[in-house]
Amino acid sequence: MATAKTRSGPGRRLAARLLRVLLALAVILAGLGWYYGPQLSQRAEAGTAYGARVACSCRYLGGRDLEDCRKDFEPGMELVSLSEDVEQKSVTASVPLLASQTATFRESYGCVLERWER
């Protein structure tokens, strides 16, 4: 009768330890996401709204290049990215996976944010 051999030794112990560490990190990250997630989401929404409005004004009222408009951002807005739709005269600011906001230039009104859906 043949018996199946199981591997044991340093390699298997190391793999088991690594698995436990990765599982612990996943639990910690999930807990942090649960605790800080709403606050991060709200900050991202405010940051993208501010970024879209400022960049739209800079671009379509000031006539500056969109990349140059990043100089007008407050410290801590490094994650906010900008894109523009030249035809619509709008600028969209976004933070990946968290928030996005668009401001559109309108004659006599300046740059107006899209309506927030809640």
LINBEL-V582535 format. One record per backbone hydrogen bond with DSSP energy under -1.0 kcal/mol. CO is the residue of the C=O (numbers start at 1). NH is the residue of the N-H. If there is no record, write none. Layout:
# LINBEL-V582535
CO,NH
CO,NH
This chain:
# LINBEL-V582535
9,13
10,14
11,15
12,16
13,17
14,18
15,19
16,20
17,21
18,22
19,23
20,24
21,25
22,26
23,27
24,28
25,29
26,30
27,31
28,32
29,33
30,34
31,35
32,36
33,37
36,40
37,41
38,42
39,43
40,44
41,45
42,46
43,47
44,48
45,49
46,50
47,51
48,52
49,53
50,54
51,55
52,56
53,57
54,58
55,59
56,60
57,61
57,62
58,64
65,69
68,71
69,72
70,73
74,77
77,80
81,94
83,92
85,89
85,90
89,105
90,85
91,103
92,83
93,101
94,81
95,98
95,99
99,95
101,93
102,114
103,91
104,112
106,109
106,110
110,106
112,104
